């Protein structure tokens, strides 16, 4: 029994090292790229009020859901991706409900460097400078039972919510609204699934926009956060979307900021079937993360710590 446990632990360690190394390579790519000016201004115009004073849970949920429901897709060819202490890497990004997204980052001189994506069947990630060269992928229906779930505790299908398309589902349990000391509103949601995750959503009490979302496992440990800012109102649709998204994964000590310019709503610039298909890169092996013992290469790159949040309220 002890030998089996030791073997399983070694496999998890190799997987985590491999994933952390991929994240470290993303930082390396950013560090070696040319410095890009930030595409989003730090000061956003004030948004019109959408909630009455002392808004009820139903009113808040209605405003948040109504805003998100108007977006079937979004895309931009002028995004930047950055990690702490390094210049930004230029990127293009696209999303289509429910699970489809694509983020491709590149350098002007060397071309594509990072490819992260998902469709209705699977998700994948590729880093050009990874050794051994590989495209890592996993089917969504195999994610929960795969080694990927122990290093990526949130299914990449969360990407839409992380980018601001937050929805409160009727089959979830919602508690609130709670007024925080800073005047913002807080709604605590629990998944209806057994042992489901807890979600804390922080909302502006006037405009009703989502400012933060934090996910916790059943034990109360924070597993992912999305911090949203730079919100702008699209003149054509009236939809309010953030232009700056900071994503944190505490279990990997990793954070990434995505800045968006020229965001196009409900209009993709490419055929979705091709855009959201797992790529094949010549010379790179396809590695299934749901396989019993996925192989990885060299030890993990050390990543800088991130600021942790307090445990969720009881």
C-alpha positions as CSV (number, residue, x, y, z in Angstrom):
1,X,0.0,0.0,0.0
2,X,2.8,2.5,0.9
3,X,4.6,1.7,-2.3
4,X,1.4,2.4,-4.3
5,X,0.8,5.7,-2.5
6,X,4.4,6.7,-3.1
7,X,4.1,5.9,-6.8
8,X,0.9,7.9,-7.1
9,X,2.5,10.8,-5.3
10,X,5.5,10.7,-7.6
11,X,3.2,10.8,-10.7
12,X,1.3,13.8,-9.2
13,X,4.6,15.5,-8.6
14,X,5.8,15.0,-12.1
15,X,2.6,16.3,-13.5
16,X,2.7,19.4,-11.3
17,X,6.3,20.0,-12.2
18,X,5.4,19.8,-15.9
19,X,2.5,22.2,-15.6
20,X,4.5,24.7,-13.5
21,X,7.2,24.6,-16.1
22,X,4.8,25.4,-18.8
23,X,3.6,28.4,-16.8
24,X,7.2,29.4,-16.2
25,X,7.9,29.2,-19.9
26,X,5.0,31.6,-20.4
27,X,6.8,34.0,-18.1
28,X,10.1,33.5,-20.0
29,X,8.4,34.2,-23.3
30,X,7.0,37.4,-21.9
31,X,10.3,38.4,-20.5
32,X,12.1,37.9,-23.8
33,X,9.5,39.8,-25.9
34,X,9.6,43.4,-26.8
35,X,7.9,45.7,-24.3
36,X,4.4,46.6,-25.4
37,X,2.5,49.7,-24.2
38,X,-0.6,48.9,-22.2
39,X,-3.6,49.0,-24.4
40,X,-6.2,49.9,-21.8
41,X,-6.3,53.1,-19.9
42,X,-6.2,52.9,-16.1
43,X,-9.1,55.2,-15.6
44,X,-12.5,54.1,-16.9
45,X,-15.5,56.4,-17.2
46,X,-18.2,56.0,-14.5
47,X,-21.0,53.6,-15.4
48,X,-24.6,54.5,-15.0
49,X,-26.5,53.1,-12.0
50,X,-28.4,49.9,-12.6
51,X,-29.4,48.9,-9.0
52,X,-31.7,50.7,-6.6
53,X,-30.4,51.5,-3.0
54,X,-30.7,48.4,-0.8
55,X,-31.1,46.1,-3.9
56,X,-32.5,42.7,-3.2
57,X,-30.8,39.4,-4.2
58,X,-33.3,39.0,-7.1
59,X,-32.6,42.5,-8.4
60,X,-28.8,41.9,-8.3
61,X,-29.0,38.5,-10.0
62,X,-31.4,39.9,-12.7
63,X,-28.9,42.7,-13.6
64,X,-25.8,40.5,-13.7
65,X,-27.5,37.7,-15.7
66,X,-29.1,40.1,-18.1
67,X,-25.8,41.7,-18.9
68,X,-24.0,38.3,-19.4
69,X,-26.8,36.8,-21.4
70,X,-26.4,39.3,-24.2
71,X,-22.9,38.0,-25.1
72,X,-22.8,34.9,-27.2
73,X,-19.1,35.5,-28.2
74,X,-16.4,38.1,-28.0
75,X,-13.0,38.5,-29.6
76,X,-10.0,40.8,-30.0
77,X,-6.9,40.8,-32.0
78,X,-5.3,43.4,-29.7
79,X,-4.9,41.7,-26.3
80,X,-1.8,41.6,-24.1
81,X,-0.8,38.9,-21.6
82,X,1.5,39.7,-18.8
83,X,2.9,38.2,-15.6
84,X,4.5,40.1,-12.7
85,X,7.8,41.8,-13.4
86,X,7.8,41.2,-17.2
87,X,6.7,43.1,-20.2
88,X,3.4,42.2,-21.9
89,X,3.1,39.7,-24.8
90,X,0.8,40.6,-27.6
91,X,-2.1,38.1,-28.1
92,X,-5.4,37.5,-29.8
93,X,-8.3,36.0,-27.9
94,X,-11.8,34.7,-28.7
95,X,-14.6,33.2,-26.7
96,X,-17.9,31.5,-27.7
97,X,-20.4,30.0,-25.3
98,X,-20.4,27.6,-23.7
99,X,-16.9,26.2,-23.5
100,X,-15.0,27.5,-26.5
101,X,-12.1,29.9,-26.2
102,X,-8.7,30.5,-27.7
103,X,-5.8,32.6,-26.6
104,X,-2.7,32.7,-28.8
105,X,0.3,34.8,-27.9
106,X,3.2,35.6,-30.1
107,X,6.4,37.6,-30.5
108,X,7.0,39.8,-33.5
109,X,10.2,38.1,-34.7
110,X,9.5,34.5,-33.8
111,X,5.8,34.1,-34.3
112,X,3.4,31.9,-32.1
113,X,4.7,31.2,-28.6
114,X,1.7,30.1,-26.5
115,X,-1.6,28.5,-27.5
116,X,-4.3,27.9,-24.9
117,X,-7.8,26.8,-25.9
118,X,-11.0,24.9,-25.4
119,X,-14.0,23.7,-27.4
120,X,-17.1,21.7,-26.4
121,X,-15.1,18.5,-26.3
122,X,-11.6,19.2,-24.8
123,X,-9.1,21.9,-23.7
124,X,-5.4,22.1,-24.6
125,X,-2.3,24.2,-24.0
126,X,1.0,24.5,-26.0
127,X,4.2,26.4,-25.4
128,X,6.6,26.6,-28.2
129,X,9.7,26.4,-26.0
130,X,8.6,23.4,-24.0
131,X,10.9,20.4,-23.9
132,X,10.0,17.7,-24.8
133,X,7.8,19.4,-27.4
134,X,4.2,18.6,-26.9
135,X,0.6,19.7,-27.2
136,X,-1.2,18.8,-23.9
137,X,-4.9,18.2,-24.0
138,X,-7.8,16.7,-21.9
139,X,-11.4,15.9,-22.7
140,X,-13.9,17.8,-20.4
141,X,-15.7,14.6,-19.5
142,X,-12.4,13.1,-18.3
143,X,-11.1,16.1,-16.5
144,X,-12.5,15.4,-13.1
145,X,-10.9,11.9,-12.9
146,X,-7.7,12.9,-14.6
147,X,-4.3,14.1,-13.2
148,X,-5.1,17.5,-14.7
149,X,-7.8,18.2,-12.0
150,X,-5.2,17.9,-9.2
151,X,-3.0,20.7,-10.8
152,X,-5.8,22.6,-12.6
153,X,-8.5,22.6,-9.9
154,X,-10.8,24.6,-12.1
155,X,-12.0,23.2,-15.4
156,X,-10.9,25.7,-18.1
157,X,-14.6,26.0,-19.0
158,X,-14.6,28.6,-16.2
159,X,-12.8,30.9,-18.6
160,X,-16.1,32.7,-19.6
161,X,-17.0,33.5,-16.0
162,X,-13.4,34.6,-15.3
163,X,-13.6,37.1,-18.2
164,X,-16.7,38.7,-16.7
165,X,-19.6,36.7,-18.2
166,X,-20.9,35.7,-14.7
167,X,-24.2,34.0,-14.3
168,X,-26.1,33.0,-11.2
169,X,-27.8,29.6,-11.9
170,X,-31.2,28.7,-10.3
171,X,-29.9,25.3,-9.3
172,X,-27.2,26.8,-7.1
173,X,-27.7,28.0,-3.6
174,X,-27.2,31.8,-3.2
175,X,-26.6,33.7,0.1
176,X,-26.7,37.5,0.3
177,X,-26.4,40.2,-0.6
178,X,-23.9,41.0,2.1
179,X,-22.6,44.6,2.3
180,X,-18.8,44.7,2.7
181,X,-16.9,47.3,4.6
182,X,-15.9,48.9,1.3
183,X,-19.5,49.2,0.3
184,X,-19.4,46.5,-2.3
185,X,-22.0,43.7,-2.4
186,X,-21.1,40.1,-1.9
187,X,-23.1,37.0,-3.0
188,X,-22.0,33.5,-1.8
189,X,-23.0,30.7,-4.1
190,X,-22.7,26.9,-3.6
191,X,-22.9,24.4,-6.4
192,X,-25.8,22.0,-6.3
193,X,-23.5,19.0,-7.0
194,X,-22.3,16.9,-4.1
195,X,-19.1,18.3,-2.7
196,X,-19.5,21.3,-5.0
197,X,-17.3,24.4,-5.0
198,X,-18.2,27.7,-3.3
199,X,-18.1,30.9,-5.3
200,X,-17.9,34.4,-3.8
201,X,-18.9,37.1,-6.3
202,X,-18.2,40.8,-5.5
203,X,-20.4,43.3,-7.2
204,X,-20.6,47.1,-7.5
205,X,-23.6,48.3,-5.5
206,X,-24.6,51.0,-8.1
207,X,-23.8,49.7,-11.6
208,X,-24.2,46.0,-10.8
209,X,-21.0,45.0,-12.5
210,X,-19.0,42.1,-11.3
211,X,-15.6,43.2,-9.8
212,X,-14.3,39.9,-8.4
213,X,-15.0,36.2,-8.4
214,X,-13.3,33.8,-6.0
215,X,-13.7,30.0,-6.1
216,X,-13.2,27.8,-3.0
217,X,-13.1,24.1,-2.6
218,X,-15.4,22.3,-0.1
219,X,-12.7,22.7,2.6
220,X,-12.6,26.5,2.2
221,X,-9.3,26.8,0.3
222,X,-9.2,29.3,-2.5
223,X,-8.5,27.6,-5.8
224,X,-9.0,30.5,-8.3
225,X,-9.8,34.2,-8.5
226,X,-10.7,36.6,-11.3
227,X,-10.3,40.4,-10.6
228,X,-12.1,42.5,-13.2
229,X,-11.5,46.2,-13.9
230,X,-11.6,48.8,-16.7
231,X,-15.2,48.1,-17.5
232,X,-16.6,49.8,-20.6
233,X,-20.1,49.9,-22.0
234,X,-20.4,48.7,-25.6
235,X,-22.3,51.4,-27.5
236,X,-23.9,49.0,-29.9
237,X,-25.3,46.4,-27.4
238,X,-25.2,48.2,-24.1
239,X,-23.2,45.3,-22.6
240,X,-20.7,46.1,-20.0
241,X,-17.4,44.1,-20.1
242,X,-14.1,44.5,-18.3
243,X,-11.0,45.4,-20.3
244,X,-8.6,44.1,-17.7
245,X,-8.8,40.6,-16.2
246,X,-6.3,39.3,-13.6
247,X,-6.5,35.6,-13.0
248,X,-4.9,33.9,-10.0
249,X,-4.3,30.2,-9.4
250,X,-3.0,29.9,-5.8
251,X,-2.2,26.2,-6.0
252,X,0.4,27.0,-8.7
253,X,1.5,30.4,-7.4
254,X,0.7,31.8,-10.8
255,X,-1.1,35.0,-11.9
256,X,-1.7,36.4,-15.3
257,X,-3.2,39.7,-16.5
258,X,-5.1,39.9,-19.8
259,X,-5.8,43.4,-21.2
260,X,-8.3,43.8,-24.0
261,X,-8.6,46.5,-26.7
262,X,-11.0,46.7,-29.6
263,X,-13.2,44.1,-28.0
264,X,-15.8,42.8,-30.5
265,X,-19.0,41.4,-29.1
266,X,-21.1,38.7,-30.9
267,X,-18.9,38.8,-33.9
268,X,-16.0,36.4,-34.4
269,X,-13.3,37.2,-37.0
270,X,-12.9,33.5,-38.0
271,X,-14.8,30.3,-38.6
272,X,-15.6,28.9,-35.2
273,X,-15.1,25.3,-36.3
274,X,-11.5,26.1,-37.2
275,X,-10.9,28.7,-34.5
276,X,-11.8,26.4,-31.7
277,X,-10.1,23.2,-33.0
278,X,-7.1,21.7,-31.1
279,X,-4.0,22.6,-33.2
280,X,-1.4,20.2,-34.4
281,X,2.1,21.7,-34.4
282,X,4.7,19.8,-36.5
283,X,7.3,18.2,-34.3
284,X,5.1,18.4,-31.2
285,X,3.6,15.2,-29.7
286,X,-0.1,15.1,-28.5
287,X,-0.1,14.2,-24.8
288,X,-3.4,13.2,-23.2
289,X,-3.6,14.5,-19.6
290,X,-6.2,11.8,-18.8
291,X,-3.7,9.0,-19.6
292,X,-2.6,6.9,-16.7
293,X,0.9,8.4,-16.6
294,X,1.4,11.4,-18.8
295,X,5.1,12.1,-19.4
296,X,6.7,15.4,-18.6
297,X,10.1,16.8,-19.0
298,X,12.5,18.9,-16.8
299,X,11.8,20.2,-13.2
300,X,9.4,23.0,-12.6
301,X,10.4,26.6,-13.0
302,X,10.1,28.6,-9.7
303,X,7.2,31.0,-9.8
304,X,6.8,34.1,-7.7
305,X,4.2,34.0,-4.9
306,X,0.9,35.8,-5.2
307,X,-1.1,37.7,-2.6
308,X,-3.5,35.3,-0.9
309,X,-7.1,36.2,0.0
310,X,-8.7,35.5,3.4
311,X,-10.7,32.3,3.7
312,X,-14.4,32.7,2.6
313,X,-16.9,33.7,5.3
314,X,-18.6,30.9,7.1
